[in-house]
Amino acid sequence: MKLAFPTHRDRSGRTIGEEEWLEVQEVLRSGTLAYIYGKKVRKFELAFAEKFGVPYGVATSSGTAALHAALIYLNTEPGDEIIVSPITDMGTVIPILYQGNIPVFVDIDEETFNIDPTLITNYMTPKTKAIIVTHIFGAPCDMDPIMKIAMEHNIAVIEDCAQAFLARYKGQIVGTIGDLGCFSLQQSKHITTGDGGMVIAKKDRQFGRELRLCADKGWPRDQWRDHLFLAPNYHMTELQAAVGLAQLQKLDNVVRDRRKSARLFSELLGDEIGVYPQRIVDGGESSYFSYTFRLDPTMFTVRVSEIVKHMNREGFEAHCGYLDHPLYGYKMLRDRVTFGKSGFPLVGPWGSYEFQEVLCPIAERHCRETIYIVWNEFFTVEHVEAMADTITKVLNNYRRNVRVERKV
Ligand SMILES: *Cc1c(COP(=O)(O)O)cnc(C)c1O
């Protein structure tokens, strides 16, 4: 491929421009870079909350920090269990471990790539305190059954929306369906402050800690010094919030453009046999963090990883799976490399948790059989056509039947 592709790694694939520059200049001129003395972080939090139609948001230093603040807010007990998908960023799981909680991995749905709601109750115990749902690749989870389970068992739902800005489920924006919505503003997400995050909340419910204090050393700032409970410092800076304010204005168009090019790509891929794009649940709308599709391995003469290598040789940046294997297969979790040699919290007074391979067979197959394409708001018709052409060409090279039939 001769065409240059926009990338989120630099300005070619980012919406950073004059608006951000003006906002940042304002902060620099003011000499106030810290949120506790400034106005930009507060302004960004309010603007973000308003955009999502919720009463408040708390800005954080990363998406991982946002998820950690959300768990601190829930005030779980050490040894409590949190249900989570094995196909997500490790940033979803790290906060669970830091909070002394146990990640309980529930397998994904083969077609939607999101946590399979029909499996969740099999994994519920009296120690289950929350479900963290990741709307993976921008596609919403099937929230109705998940919220029903949470309601019946009186447990919390945290939505990890790091990849799903403005994705919708039955009309509702994701992040506003569960108790808390967490976002990442890291460089690769729909909008960015370099690093950064946000927690939004619909309301204060029974869990009862003040969300802001969960990212601010447990310190109610209306007093000279007081620390009410253990919490880290996860502040966003004024400089980041300045960028965030300008970026937020561009979010609608970013999502609109990603949807448009993804729709075209789906149309072009539509006739390819053995290709199954991520299924969007009924009533769902993806915001296309990535475009991910499964291949039926029986239709091809080589493994998906070989097909991807061939695409890469054609100058096409694609990956075999978002992860090499489900999260529990990475050393941190597999060998329980946590606090010293303790294995805590996977080893504790409550017992010992070990993650075996094939814990989640569908997720394991998913990693081997999917092609993951990082999506971008600056993809043009030419980019999309070039990608589709390359895929068609490479797939045809490895078709089992020489005669390529068309899907009806
Ligand atoms: C990016 C991401 C995170 C972590 O966010 P950071 O800002 O990198 O800490 C968590 N969950 C998902 C699904 C992500 O994509």
The ligand as a Tripos MOL2 file, in Angstrom:
@<TRIPOS>MOLECULE
LIG
   15    15     1     0     0
SMALL
NO_CHARGES

@<TRIPOS>ATOM
      1 C1         -7.0020    2.4170   27.6870 C.3       1 LIG1
      2 C2         -7.8630    1.5330   28.4930 C.ar      1 LIG1
      3 C3         -7.8030    1.4940   29.8920 C.ar      1 LIG1
      4 C4         -6.7430    2.1690   30.6800 C.3       1 LIG1
      5 O1         -6.6220    3.5190   30.4670 O.3       1 LIG1
      6 P1         -5.1900    4.2420   30.7050 P.3       1 LIG1
      7 O2         -5.5350    5.6800   30.5260 O.co2     1 LIG1
      8 O3         -4.2560    3.7080   29.7060 O.co2     1 LIG1
      9 O4         -4.7920    3.9410   32.1100 O.co2     1 LIG1
     10 C5         -8.7180    0.7090   30.5540 C.ar      1 LIG1
     11 N1         -9.6440   -0.0110   29.8940 N.ar      1 LIG1
     12 C6         -9.7240   -0.0110   28.5610 C.ar      1 LIG1
     13 C7        -10.7840   -0.8170   27.9020 C.3       1 LIG1
     14 C8         -8.8200    0.7420   27.8130 C.ar      1 LIG1
     15 O5         -8.8990    0.7100   26.4760 O.3       1 LIG1
@<TRIPOS>BOND
     1     1     2 1
     2     2     3 ar
     3     2    14 ar
     4     3     4 1
     5     3    10 ar
     6     4     5 1
     7     5     6 1
     8     6     7 2
     9     6     8 1
    10     6     9 1
    11    10    11 ar
    12    11    12 ar
    13    12    13 1
    14    12    14 ar
    15    14    15 1
@<TRIPOS>SUBSTRUCTURE
     1 LIG1         1 GROUP 0 **** ****
